Amino acid sequence: MKPVLIAIIFLVMTACTTARPPANVFNAAEDAIKAAESVGGDEFAPVEMRFAREKLASARLGMEKQKYSVVVYLVEEAEINAELAIEKSRTAKSRRRVNELRKSNEELDASLRATFGDEYE
């Protein structure tokens, strides 16, 4: 009876330990941060970029301290923040372009009105 009890306790304890994440666990988040940097994340989404970098740094620290269950969560958060920075940057660039086109249209409209007057309508 005692060996069975010891085996059960051993199995329960092993189930509670978290396995070390693979070495490439940081790759997706690092790639997402680089992609966000390349599309202007630091300019258009500085808060998200800071969060992404902080989460990745915390995940690396967690790896050193062997807090593996937290590492995967932090890496995923870092990747999500970087992806959010990418989308915010793309949106900001699109808005900028729309505003430039709107301004250009307004200038063209003013020029046509100055040239043709009421006949332009």
Number of C-alpha atoms within 10 A of each C-alpha: 5 7 8 9 10 11 11 12 12 11 11 11 10 11 10 8 10 12 12 13 14 8 8 8 14 20 12 14 25 18 14 21 26 14 16 27 20 12 17 19 27 17 13 21 22 16 14 23 26 18 18 29 20 15 22 24 16 17 26 18 13 17 18 11 10 15 16 19 16 14 26 20 12 23 25 19 19 30 25 18 25 29 22 19 31 27 17 20 23 18 13 17 15 12 12 12 12 12 12 12 12 12 12 12 12 12 12 12 13 13 12 15 14 11 11 11 11 9 8 10 7
